[in-house]
Amino acid sequence: MRARTWTAALAAVLLLTGCGSSEGPSEGEWLQELEYPPAPQQQLPQAAPAGREPTAEVPLARLAHTGWLRDTAERTEIPRRALAAYAGAALRLAQTQPECGIGWNTLAGIGAVESIHGTYLGARADAEGLVSPSIIGIPLDGSEGVKAIADTDGGELDEDQEWDRAVGPMQFIPTTWADYAEDGNLDGEADPHQIDDAALSAGHYLCESGGDVTTDDGWTAALSAYNQSVSYAHDVADLAGSYGEQPQPS
């Protein structure tokens, strides 16, 4: 399955999604939600050759092997800069939260659904990972399918001083960003519009929400925290499974 076939559908889905933008199911309720898909196999990318610097002191975009990035970007049609962020986040989390087991392909599946890898409505990530024009969702004003969340950040992140909006390539609402923000590119600032920061923060949030996401229960808990829609979970699972398929030897 190629990522481009999802573009039209994902553009519509984006209007209703956002990390933490809807209330998750009560404790244990998601265990009874049989429509949730099983956890896709979590894949780690090939890491770049180890240098002298500790991995924690290397920006995410430099963690994955350049050959792996080249080949995987060509196979999946994920923009290489976005792929470097997903891959780097998975490698960093494999060290900082190894019990979680999250793969780059799940982060890529979420990134595809949330913003088409930071390309929604013509946006793109530059060489430094900053996505522009900024991707900002609809106001969370309580209209159909949307939770009402009055402004919590004074419009600092979402440019709206009345309602909160999901922001950035991984579509964080300001309150969730405040709790889980990470600095993936090590520039001293966590920015939801910077794709390394956004990917690492998303992975951190998923791991904190689901625990071991290699299990069906953990993966379901993580995805339902990010967005409780069952159709959303199926979209992410299908994409993650497709992205994680290993090429067959010729």
C-alpha positions, 0 to 999 in steps of 0.5 A, a space after each residue: 500500500 502506498 501512502 499517496 492513496 490515502 491523501 484525500 481520505 486523510 485530509 478529511 480525517 485531519 479535521 477531526 483528529 488531534 492528540 488528546 483532543 477527545 476524551 478517552 474511554 474509561 479505565 478498562 473500557 477499551 479492553 471490551 472494544 473488540 473492533 480495535 485492530 491488533 497491534 501491528 508489528 513494531 519495527 526499529 530502523 537501522 541505526 547510524 554507525 555509532 560515533 563518539 557522542 552518546 546517542 542522547 546527545 545526537 539530534 533525532 534526524 542523525 540517528 537512523 542509517 542514511 542508506 536505510 532512510 534512502 531505501 525506506 523513503 523510496 519504498 514507502 513514499 514518506 518524505 525523507 525528513 519526516 521519516 528521519 524524525 519517526 526513525 530517530 524517535 523510535 531509536 531514542 525511545 528504544 533507549 529511554 523507554 525500552 519497555 514500550 517497544 514502539 516502532 517507527 512505523 506506528 509513528 509514521 502511521 499516526 503522522 500520515 493520518 494526522 498531517 500526511 507527514 507534515 504536508 497537509 495543504 502544501 506544508 513541508 518540513 525544511 532541512 531543520 525539520 520545521 513544518 511550514 506553513 504551520 498546520 493548525 486544526 479546526 477550533 475545538 468548540 464543541 461542534 459535531 465530532 469535536 470536544 469543546 476545549 476553551 483556550 489554554 495557551 493564550 493562542 501561543 501555539 495555535 493562534 486562537 485565544 478563544 478555543 484550543 486547536 490541534 497543532 503541528 504535524 502530529 496534531 497536539 492540543 496545547 494541554 497535551 503538549 505542555 505535559 509531554 513535550 520533548 526536544 528532539 532536535 536538541 536546540 533547547 526548545 520543544 516546538 510542536 511545529 518541528 517534526 523531530 520534537 513532535 515525533 518524539 513527543 508523540 512517541 513519549 505520549 503513546 508509551 506513557 499511555 499504553 505501556 508495552 505497545 507491542 501487545 494488543 492491550 498496550 497498543 489499543 490503550 495508546 491509540 485510544 488515548 491519542 484518538 479514541 476513534 476505532 476507524 482512526 485506529 484501523 487507519 493507523 494500524 493499516 498504514 503502520 503494517 504497510 510501512 513496516 513490511 520488509 522488502 522481499 529479496 529479489 
